């Protein structure tokens, strides 16, 4: 459908495109119907149906934005969605629905827009390339040569925003186009899951396909944003992001009674889902106010859209699923894996599938391992979450799903993380030694690396008799050891960051004090009676011994006020105190010299 600016005297300018759902709902981009001059949305827009055949005139309706269905663009390529309500039913109802897919990479798509001088619209073709935009809410589409006039390069131009993006061959609607690059050769689609993120009621009626996260494993956005970091989340994040030290098939042990670890797992999986990610579950104002979450600041930030499916097997049959949602999810997964295996594209990413409670399935262990092995062989990346090393499934897992050298590889990976932990703690200790003489109660550097290194020695001793393979019990110990090392590393990084922040602030205050004194000296006011006392008090707090940082800040601020008052009367005013960047560069002071390169 084509959207125009509404005008009482006739048709206005073409604004862009939209997609009709049912008889009276139109999905489009928020920027399409926003007045570029005022930045506000209009009261009404005109909706036309130029693709209907056999009519002398193009039918049209007026439309308004549905209450609660307007999300302007914000952040870095986030939001930009709107749903319009027609003032009367469309000439023909639309049976179309938006469809969630597990992985968009390589899908060939058709885009129908309404650029200028194309009254009947224009079709372009492209190929999906994966997550797009810095918020990962979108999917990048590269145009191909089909759907254009002979000898002309395809271009996305004005009039394509809000256009439907359909999968070629299935005609499924995957999303709507939101923007293009400057040359018009690459576009960015808002996929079905992102639409469902913002418009829950709309999604209940018009979005199909399996949810990536089962409904009973969804956590609230508030809970996810305020959750405390947990060590296992680092490993899961590396697996989700496909980092170099992650394997296609990972095993994660969570104790039966460890509810905190289980909740931490659900949180990080929710963060990886376009539809549930807490960064995207908030309105723009809330997002700006909340800032980075505790998890994001801790480096636990899986790519949005990096999880394809989370299959909960607790009490469920895997070979012949009796739960409708599990049956649908497995059917879609197998279909897309077959689609990729037929050579649809070599660039297609292997979908990431988290298998929850794999050892609690109603299917017998050998059969469960066989089915999961078939999914892995077909191209799925698996995260197998289990509770006990004594269950029959873990034996089948070790024999069927993991390479013989996995235990040795795992121990090596843990050793590398212990090295990172040791380096982080060394840096923190150096910072502590620089801060301690000047600041009261600075953060204390942690000391976990020696303990973690001892674990690697003990685990190595257990691994040696098994020639590198290791049984389920050793795999369980490796999993818990890795989670503990990652937890220690999170604490060490927090201590290092806190110490660096204290040191930077202390050096900033010293630099500010020195620069203000130099300002007075240039005017011959350094020994002014009003300045001497405040300067010496600030210098004493910063240099004579440990002091509360807040006291030093107040003393420097008091001296700054004196400097402003005295310097304002001088005819040759120089840099104002507000513009001074406090960075201490006095290399003659021991506290400012860092021979180890830490700060």
Residue, then its C-alpha position, 0 to 999 in steps of 0.5 A: x500500500x502507498x501512504x500519502x500526506x493527507x490533504x483536504x483538496x486532494x492527494x498529497x506527497x507520497x510518504x512511503x509504503x505500508x502493509x495491510x493486516x486484516x481489514x483495517x490495520x496498516x504497519x509502517x515505519x514511524x518516520x514515514x508519517x512524521x512531518x519532517x519540518x516539525x518532527x511531529x506525526x500528522x493527525x491523518x494520512x491517506x492510504x491508497x491501494x494501487x495494486x488492486x486490479x480492475x478498478x478505474x480509480x485507486x481506492x483510498x482511505x484515511x487513517x490515524x495512528x492506533x493508540x499505543x502503537x507509535x515508537x519513533x526511532x531512537x538510539x542507534x537504529x532502534x524503534x521506528x514503528x507505527x500501526x495505523x487504523x483505517x477510517x473504514x474497511x479496506x476494499x479487500x481484507x488481507x490474509x497476510x501475517x508476519x512470520x518469525x524465522x530462526x535465522x535470516x541469513x541468505x534468505x532471498x527476499x522481494x521488496x515492493x515500494x512506491x518510489x517517485x514516478x512509479x504509480x504502480x510501485x516497484x519490486x526489488x530483490x535482495x538477500x538477507x545478510x544477518x543482524x543490522x544496525x547497532x542495536x541488532x534490531x534489524x536485518x541487513x538486506x543487500x540488493x541483487x540485480x533482479x527486479x530492475x530495468x535492463x542495464x540499470x543498477x537497483x536502488x532503494x529510494x524514497x518511497x520504499x520505507x515501510x514496504x513489505x519484505x517477502x521471502x521468495x519461494x514461500x511468499x512469507x512476510x518477514x518484516x518491513x523495510x526501515x532504511x537504506x544506505x546512502x547509495x541505496x544498495x543496502x537496506x535494513x529490515x525490521x523483522x517480525x520479532x522486533x515488531x512483536x517486541x513493541x506491539x504485543x497485542x498486534x503480534x498476538x493477532x498477526x505474527x506467526x512462527x515459534x517464539x525463540x524463548x518459551x513463554x514460561x522461560x521469559x523473564x521481565x525486562x526489569x528483572x533482566x536489566x537489574x540482574x547481577x552478573x553471573x559467571x556462567x553468563x559469560x560462557x553462554x554469551x561467547x557461545x551465542x556470539x560465536x566467538x573463537x573460543x566457543x564450540x558449536x556444541x557446548x555443555x552447561x551443568x546447573x545444579x538441581x537446587x541452584x535457582x540463581x544460576x538457572x535464572x541467570x541462564x534465562x536472563x542471558x537467553x532473553x537478552x539474545x532474543x529480539x522479542x525479549x531483549x531488555x534493551x529493546x523492551x523499554x520506551x526511548x525515554x526509559x532506555x535513555x534513563x536506565x543506561x547500560x545494565x549491570x550485565x552490559x557493563x560486565x561485558x555480558x551482552x549477547x547479540x540481539x537475535x543471536x538465539x534461534x530457539x530455546x527448547x525446554x525438554x523438561x518432561x517432554x518427549x523429543x522424538x515424538x513431541x506431545x507439546x504443540x509449541x515444542x512440536x512446532x519449534x522442532x518442525x520449523x528448525x528441521x525445515x530451515x536446516x533442510x533448506x540450508x542443507x540444499x545449498x540455499x546459501x553458503x553464508x547462512x549462519x548455523x542457528x543457535x539452539x539452547x536445549x534446556x533440561x536435556x536430561x529431564x526429557x521423557x525420551x530415553x537417553x540414547x534416543x534423545x542423544x540421537x535426535x540432538x545429534x541429528x540436529x547438530x549434524x544438520x547444522x544446528x549449534x547446541x547448548x545442552x543444559x543438564x543437571x546431573x552427571x549421573x543421569x543416563x543422558x550425560x553418558x550418551x552425551x559424552x559418547x555421541x555428541x562431544x568429540x573425544x578431546x573435548x575434556x582436554x580442550x575445555x581444560x585448556x580454555x579454562x586455563x586461558x581464562x585463569x591467565x586473564x584473571x591473573x593479569x586482571x588481578x595484577x593490574x588491580x594490585x598496581x592500581x591499589x598501590x597507587x591509590x592507597x596512599x591518597x584515598x581512604x577505603x579504596x576498592x580492594x583488589x581480589x586474589x582468586x587466581x592462585x585458587x583457580x590455577x590450583x583447580x586446573x592442576x587438579x583437573x589435569x591430574x584427573x584428565x591424564x588417566x583418561x587420555x584426554x577424553x574424560x567421563x560425565x563426572x569430569x565434564x561436570x567438574x569442568x563446567x562448574x570450574x569454568x563458571x567459578x573462574x568467570x565469576x571470579x573474573x567478573x569480581x576482579x574486573x569490577x575491582x580493577x574498574x573501581x580502582x581505575x575510576x578512583x585513581x583517575x578522579x584523584x589525578x583529575x583533582x590534582x590537575x585541576x588544583x595545579x592549573x588553577x594555581x597557575x592561572x593565579x600565578x600568571x596574574x601575580x595572585x598566587x600568594x593572595x591571602x584569600x587563595x593561600x588557605x583554600x589552596x593549602x587545604x586542598x593540597x593537604x587533602x590530595x597529597x599529605x595522606x589518605x583522605x575521603x575523595x569527597x572531602x578532596x572534591x569539596x576542597x578543590x571546588x572551594x579553591x576553584x570558586x576563589x580563583x574565579x572570583x579573583x581572576x574575574x577582576x583581571x583584564x587578561x582573562x584566560x581559560x575559564x575554570x569550567x573548561x579545564x580538563x583535569x589531567x595530571x601530567x606532572x611526571x616528577x611526582x612518584x604518584x603520577x608515574x606509572x612504570x608498568x603502564x596501567x594508567 
